[in-house]
Amino acid sequence: MKKQTKAIRIQAERSQNREHSVPLYLTSSFTFEDAEQGRAIFADEIEGNIYSRYMNPNVDEFVEKMCMLENTEDGIAFATGMAANFAAMAGLLKSGDHVVASKALFGSCIQILSKILPKWGITTTFVDGHDLHAWEAAIQDNTKFLFCESPSNPGLDLIDLEAICQLKAKHNLILAVDNCFATPVIQTPADWGADLVIHSATKYIDGQGRVLGGVICGRESLINEIRFFSRHTGPSMSPFNAWVLSKSLETIHLRIEKHSDNAFKLAQALEKNPALNAVKYPFLTSHPQFELAKKQMRMGGAILTIDIKGGFEMVNEVSKHIQIASISPNLGDTRTIITHPASTTHSKLSPEQRAEVGITDGLVRIAVGLEAIEDLIEDFEQALEKATLLLPKEEEEETAVAE
Ligand SMILES: *Cc1c(COP(=O)(O)O)cnc(C)c1O
């Protein structure tokens, strides 16, 4: 069966009620027929549900679908994407271990690697993600873990997944890829050899801006190590959120195709806009890694960035004129969202750190939704035009005088 079919048809075993849609197992624990059954389940002699911090039918269904989509053996669901990212590191690393990570990461991942893990003696070297030599040069005797995000948030820089997988194999390291921006519909890093694929399910997996969630899919032996950490520290996904997210996976293929189609059309429409310094989108030929994008991504994804001339002042002006798109720090919704990373999601980074990953004061991230593309193009064009009316007035007056 195709993945589209499986994403719809995988479901928790039907109950005696013969329901069509999967029930919500909102229960903290499960019962045993007798003390012997409880003993045997705890002793791993027979399979069975115990307690929802450990397992739950809704959560297990969601994880099974995610592993199917990501082509991995096993997986674990978490309360949030950050809980998943942290558990991957905390579950597998110990004091004295070293990580090499790309600089262009989600803001909170940078905080974990640079401020939290060093408290327990785990250190990180950050490198330019696209520079394979820099990755290799940063590997030390105690390096255990490579971590990257492709495309990156918000810079849309790509990592060559085939090359980084060859590097991790050569040095016998664990590679974790945050696949949040691409989703398994666009790329499946495990196919290249990634050991762990991590998601904020809050984004395109929910796709409708309702619930938080996270998931790690990957090699069974590593997942088991992380499972020990997560079962005993408790960052579990709520059954309700799993139920919502598993339903959302029924439409993920349709949604991502439409998101990508809309984003590509908006990027093309804005590419020549005089109010912008740049438009960045993986499937525009002007993207510096266009060839790589074509090689490893099935579609361009839902996110593009624009760099508005005139910095924050003009960004603010444009934001006042935007009528359809929402101004919010989230992404991955049916509703188009604009975000100004320098003053919000990446405001905790120093100006130098922001510059290194291409976050200028004029950069706006557009998470393109599922509205009619004509309406979106018109909305952005009118907002940019109205905002720029403010700018060149003086010049215009001067020319008028000269004429
Ligand atoms: C949002 C996001 C996260 C964090 O996920 P939460 O669900 O908000 O905890 C991690 N990585 C990327 C790339 C993200 O966009």
Ligand as a Chemical Component Dictionary entry (heavy atoms), coordinates in Angstrom:
data_LIG
# 
_chem_comp.id                   LIG 
_chem_comp.type                 NON-POLYMER 
_chem_comp.pdbx_formal_charge   0 
_chem_comp.three_letter_code    LIG 
# 
loop_
_chem_comp_atom.comp_id 
_chem_comp_atom.atom_id 
_chem_comp_atom.alt_atom_id 
_chem_comp_atom.type_symbol 
_chem_comp_atom.charge 
_chem_comp_atom.model_Cartn_x 
_chem_comp_atom.model_Cartn_y 
_chem_comp_atom.model_Cartn_z 
_chem_comp_atom.pdbx_ordinal 
LIG C1 C1 C 0 8.875  24.779 16.474 1  
LIG C2 C2 C 0 10.129 24.054 16.238 2  
LIG C3 C3 C 0 10.711 23.293 17.265 3  
LIG C4 C4 C 0 10.116 23.241 18.653 4  
LIG O1 O1 O 0 8.893  22.602 18.707 5  
LIG P1 P1 P 0 7.786  22.844 19.861 6  
LIG O2 O2 O 0 6.720  21.891 19.500 7  
LIG O3 O3 O 0 7.390  24.279 19.795 8  
LIG O4 O4 O 0 8.445  22.535 21.161 9  
LIG C5 C5 C 0 11.880 22.613 16.967 10 
LIG N1 N1 N 0 12.455 22.677 15.761 11 
LIG C6 C6 C 0 11.913 23.406 14.751 12 
LIG C7 C7 C 0 12.599 23.433 13.442 13 
LIG C8 C8 C 0 10.741 24.124 14.958 14 
LIG O5 O5 O 0 10.221 24.853 13.967 15 
# 
loop_
_chem_comp_bond.comp_id 
_chem_comp_bond.atom_id_1 
_chem_comp_bond.atom_id_2 
_chem_comp_bond.value_order 
_chem_comp_bond.pdbx_ordinal 
LIG C1 C2 SING 1  
LIG C2 C3 SING 2  
LIG C2 C8 DOUB 3  
LIG C3 C4 SING 4  
LIG C3 C5 DOUB 5  
LIG C4 O1 SING 6  
LIG O1 P1 SING 7  
LIG P1 O2 DOUB 8  
LIG P1 O3 SING 9  
LIG P1 O4 SING 10 
LIG C5 N1 SING 11 
LIG N1 C6 DOUB 12 
LIG C6 C7 SING 13 
LIG C6 C8 SING 14 
LIG C8 O5 SING 15 
# 
